[in-house]
Amino acid sequence: MCEMHGAGLVSTLAASAVVRHWKAVYWETRTHRLGRGGRKRTGLRHLGGRLLYFIITGASCEVLEDEVKPLVEQFMGARGLELSAEKTVITHIEDGFDFLGHHVRRHGAKTFITPSRKNVAALLDKVRAVLKTHRQATAGDLIWHLNPLIRGWALYHRHQASKATFGAVDHIIFNWIWRWAKRRHPRKTAGWVREKYFRTQQGRQWVFFGQTTHTTTEPRDVWLFAAASVPIVRHIKVRAEANPYDPAWEVYFEERLGVKLAQTLTGRRRLLHLWQEQDGLCPVCRQKITTLTGWHSHHVVWRSHGGSDGAANRVLLHPTCHNQVHHQGISVVKPRPATGV
């Protein structure tokens, strides 16, 4: 199997339309050329698009080079789009390729997606720059600047086979932090430096520690974020035929949104906000929503009808109540928060 990955100037909505229409155009071409059974033997395997970048997989490099690429250029050119020659590469899946900070490569019968070397190097360059520009900063201030970099990078790669890379990155950063601490106190012993800057937190030893007043008037403890503390959560691919602008797929995308909210700290905070806003009650049956009953996140104004994805347009419903809303056309009104007299 070979891969062609490229880029073009196109919006998210246009990209979705291009992907759908391109599949239809390609299969129509292959059907006329090979007959009704031809597309089952060779040709396009998969096409996925996101923003400006996309990947096309094919049965062979020759199919991508001789048939797919010219057709893509013709298809995009007719719609005022252009395929970037600089960023378009055709390569074998066993040789691997980088895509949006990820490295995709097949080893035997399995395909692994890991953080690319360039992406890891970019993160470490940023960490190194922070350490160099904050040599005289306190440990708390240093942690305040490092944590967003490490946390954001780790969350971006949490859907891949990234655990080994997370551990390697943490090890490199720890060594740099240790040298930073030793440099600040050249006449102190290693034991003294460890006692001052490192603690044990939740079973983890040698955790870089400090205090900061960035968000509070009183000093508070802060700890260096560990990339390896981010759990690996496998991404569930969106079904190819699903369309967020089709009312028939409204429940499907609402269920995906609910899973996404439950898997992130920010998402759980939003869920708690919605639950408290409703006094913990389902707006349909007026019964308590608990971890035993479960919940679904419902859009008051459906997204397929132009509704927003913000908290002002969302309510929590019991799963059975959610099904009744969509199958019986029950109207849901967002509860108003209680106000004092």
C-alpha positions in Angstrom: 0.0 0.0 0.0 1.3 3.5 -0.9 0.3 6.9 0.5 0.0 10.3 -1.1 -0.2 13.2 1.3 -0.5 16.8 0.2 -1.9 20.2 1.0 -4.1 22.7 -0.7 -5.8 26.1 0.1 -9.3 25.1 1.2 -11.6 25.7 4.2 -12.9 23.0 6.5 -16.4 23.0 4.8 -14.9 23.0 1.3 -12.5 20.2 2.3 -15.5 18.0 3.4 -17.3 18.7 0.1 -14.1 18.1 -1.9 -13.5 14.8 -0.2 -17.1 13.5 -0.8 -17.2 14.6 -4.5 -13.7 13.4 -5.2 -14.5 9.9 -4.0 -17.5 9.8 -6.3 -15.5 11.1 -9.3 -12.7 8.7 -8.8 -14.9 5.6 -8.4 -16.9 6.6 -11.5 -13.6 6.9 -13.5 -12.4 3.5 -12.2 -15.7 1.8 -12.9 -15.7 2.9 -16.6 -12.0 1.9 -17.0 -12.0 -1.5 -15.2 -15.6 -2.5 -15.2 -18.0 -2.9 -12.3 -15.6 -5.3 -10.4 -12.4 -3.3 -11.2 -12.6 -1.1 -8.1 -12.6 -4.2 -5.9 -9.2 -5.3 -7.2 -7.1 -2.2 -7.2 -7.3 1.6 -6.9 -8.1 4.0 -4.1 -8.2 2.5 -0.6 -8.9 5.5 1.6 -9.2 9.3 1.5 -9.2 11.4 4.6 -9.1 15.2 4.8 -8.8 17.8 7.5 -8.3 21.5 7.0 -5.6 22.1 4.4 -4.1 18.6 4.5 -5.2 15.2 3.3 -4.0 11.6 2.8 -4.9 9.2 0.0 -3.9 5.5 0.3 -3.8 3.3 -2.8 -3.0 -0.2 -3.8 0.3 0.8 -5.4 2.5 3.9 -6.0 1.8 3.6 -9.7 -1.9 4.0 -9.2 -1.4 7.1 -7.1 1.2 8.7 -9.5 -0.3 7.9 -12.8 -4.1 8.0 -12.1 -4.9 9.5 -8.8 -2.6 12.5 -8.6 -3.6 13.9 -12.1 -7.2 13.4 -11.3 -6.9 15.2 -8.0 -5.1 18.2 -9.7 -7.8 18.4 -12.3 -10.6 18.1 -9.8 -9.1 20.8 -7.5 -8.2 23.1 -10.3 -11.8 23.1 -11.6 -12.8 24.4 -8.2 -10.2 27.1 -7.9 -8.0 25.0 -5.6 -4.3 24.1 -6.1 -2.4 21.0 -4.9 0.9 22.1 -3.3 3.8 20.4 -5.3 6.2 21.1 -2.4 4.1 19.3 0.2 2.8 16.5 -1.9 4.7 13.2 -1.5 4.1 9.7 -2.7 5.7 7.1 -0.5 5.3 3.5 0.6 3.6 2.9 3.9 6.5 0.7 5.1 8.9 3.6 4.7 6.6 5.9 6.7 5.9 9.6 6.4 5.2 12.6 8.6 1.8 14.2 8.7 0.7 17.1 11.0 3.3 16.3 13.6 2.7 12.5 13.5 4.8 9.8 11.9 2.8 7.0 10.2 4.5 3.8 9.4 3.6 0.1 9.0 5.6 -2.6 10.8 4.5 -6.0 9.7 0.8 -6.3 9.8 0.3 -3.2 12.1 0.4 0.5 11.3 1.8 2.7 14.1 1.2 6.4 14.5 3.8 8.1 16.8 5.0 11.7 17.4 7.4 12.6 14.6 11.0 13.3 15.3 10.6 16.9 14.1 7.6 17.5 16.3 9.5 16.1 19.4 12.5 18.3 18.5 10.3 21.3 18.2 8.8 20.8 21.7 12.3 20.3 23.2 13.5 23.5 21.5 10.7 25.4 23.1 11.5 23.9 26.5 15.2 24.7 26.1 14.4 28.3 25.2 12.2 28.7 28.3 15.1 27.3 30.5 17.6 29.7 28.9 15.4 32.8 29.3 14.4 31.9 32.9 17.7 31.1 34.4 17.1 33.5 37.3 13.4 32.8 37.7 12.0 30.9 40.7 11.1 27.3 40.3 7.4 28.1 40.5 7.7 30.7 37.6 9.6 28.2 35.5 7.0 25.5 36.1 4.3 28.0 35.2 5.9 28.5 31.8 6.8 24.9 31.1 3.5 23.2 32.0 1.3 24.6 29.2 4.0 23.5 26.6 4.3 19.9 27.9 0.6 19.4 28.6 -0.6 20.8 25.3 1.9 18.7 23.4 1.0 15.5 25.3 -2.7 16.0 24.9 -2.3 16.5 21.1 -0.5 13.1 20.8 -2.6 11.1 23.4 -4.5 9.2 20.7 -1.3 7.5 19.3 1.3 5.0 20.3 3.0 7.7 22.3 3.7 6.3 25.7 7.4 5.5 25.1 8.0 8.9 23.5 6.3 10.6 26.5 8.7 8.8 28.9 11.7 9.8 26.8 10.6 13.4 26.7 10.1 13.5 30.4 13.6 12.0 31.0 15.2 14.7 28.8 13.4 17.5 30.5 14.2 16.1 33.9 18.0 16.1 33.1 17.7 19.8 31.9 15.8 20.8 35.0 18.4 19.1 37.2 21.2 21.0 35.4 19.2 24.2 35.8 18.9 23.7 39.5 22.5 22.7 40.0 23.7 25.8 38.1 21.7 28.0 40.4 23.5 26.6 43.5 27.0 25.6 42.4 28.3 25.4 45.9 25.5 23.2 47.3 25.5 19.4 47.3 23.2 17.3 45.2 21.3 16.2 48.2 20.6 19.8 49.2 19.4 20.6 45.6 17.1 17.6 45.6 15.6 18.6 49.0 14.9 22.1 47.8 13.5 21.5 44.3 12.1 17.9 44.2 9.3 16.2 46.0 7.3 13.0 45.9 3.8 13.4 44.4 1.2 10.6 44.2 3.9 7.9 44.1 6.1 9.8 41.6 9.5 10.6 43.0 11.8 13.4 41.9 9.0 15.7 40.8 10.1 19.3 40.2 8.3 21.5 42.7 7.9 25.2 43.3 5.5 28.0 44.4 3.9 30.7 42.4 1.4 33.6 42.8 0.4 33.9 39.2 -3.3 33.1 39.8 -3.6 33.8 43.6 -2.4 36.4 46.0 -1.0 33.7 48.3 1.8 31.4 47.2 0.6 28.0 46.0 2.4 24.8 45.2 2.9 23.8 41.6 4.4 20.7 40.1 6.1 20.1 36.8 3.6 18.3 34.5 4.7 14.9 33.2 3.8 13.9 29.7 3.7 10.3 30.7 0.9 11.1 33.1 -1.5 11.6 30.1 -3.4 8.3 29.4 -3.5 7.0 25.9 -7.0 7.1 24.6 -7.7 5.6 21.2 -9.4 7.8 18.7 -12.7 6.5 17.3 -12.9 7.3 13.6 -15.9 9.2 12.4 -18.1 7.0 10.2 -17.4 7.9 6.6 -21.1 8.4 5.7 -21.7 10.7 8.7 -22.6 14.3 7.9 -22.8 16.9 10.8 -25.2 19.0 8.7 -27.7 16.1 8.2 -30.4 15.9 11.0 -30.4 12.1 10.7 -26.8 12.1 12.2 -27.6 14.6 15.0 -27.7 11.9 17.7 -24.5 10.3 16.5 -22.5 13.5 16.7 -24.0 14.4 20.1 -22.9 11.0 21.5 -19.3 11.6 20.1 -19.3 15.0 21.8 -20.3 13.5 25.1 -17.5 11.0 25.0 -15.0 13.8 24.1 -16.2 16.0 27.0 -15.8 13.2 29.5 -12.2 12.5 28.4 -10.8 15.9 29.1 -10.4 18.0 32.2 -12.0 21.1 30.5 -14.8 18.9 29.2 -15.5 17.5 32.6 -15.7 21.1 34.0 -18.2 22.0 31.3 -20.3 18.9 32.2 -20.3 19.9 35.8 -21.3 23.4 34.9 -24.3 22.1 32.9 -25.2 19.6 35.6 -25.2 22.3 38.3 -27.1 24.7 36.0 -29.9 22.1 35.7 -29.8 21.4 39.5 -28.8 17.9 38.5 -32.2 17.2 36.9 -33.1 16.0 33.4 -35.2 18.7 31.7 -37.5 16.1 30.1 -38.4 13.8 33.0 -37.3 16.0 35.9 -35.4 13.1 37.5 -31.9 13.2 38.8 -29.0 12.6 36.5 -26.3 10.4 38.1 -23.4 8.3 37.1 -25.8 5.3 37.3 -28.4 6.7 35.0 -25.9 8.1 32.6 -26.3 11.1 30.4 -26.2 12.5 26.9 -25.2 16.0 25.8 -28.1 17.5 23.7 -28.1 20.6 21.6 -31.3 22.6 22.2 -31.0 24.0 18.6 -29.6 21.2 16.6 -26.2 21.7 15.0 -27.7 20.6 11.7 -30.1 23.5 12.0 -27.4 26.1 12.8 -27.1 25.7 16.6 -23.9 26.4 18.3 -21.7 24.0 20.3 -21.4 26.3 23.3 -22.8 25.7 26.8 -25.7 28.1 26.2 -27.1 25.7 23.6 -26.5 22.4 25.5 -28.4 20.4 28.1 -27.8 17.1 29.8 -30.5 14.4 29.3 -30.9 10.8 30.3 -30.0 8.5 27.4 -33.6 7.2 27.2 -35.0 10.8 27.3 -32.5 11.8 24.6 -33.8 9.0 22.3 -37.4 10.2 23.0 -36.5 13.8 22.1 -35.2 12.8 18.7 -37.7 10.1 17.8 -40.8 11.7 19.1 -39.9 15.4 18.4 -40.1 16.5 22.0 -39.1 20.1 22.5 -36.4 20.8 25.1 -36.1 24.1 26.8 -32.8 25.0 28.6 -33.5 25.5 32.3 -32.9 29.0 33.7 -30.6 29.2 36.7 -32.3 30.0 40.0 -32.0 33.6 41.1 -32.4 35.1 44.5 -35.2 37.4 45.6 
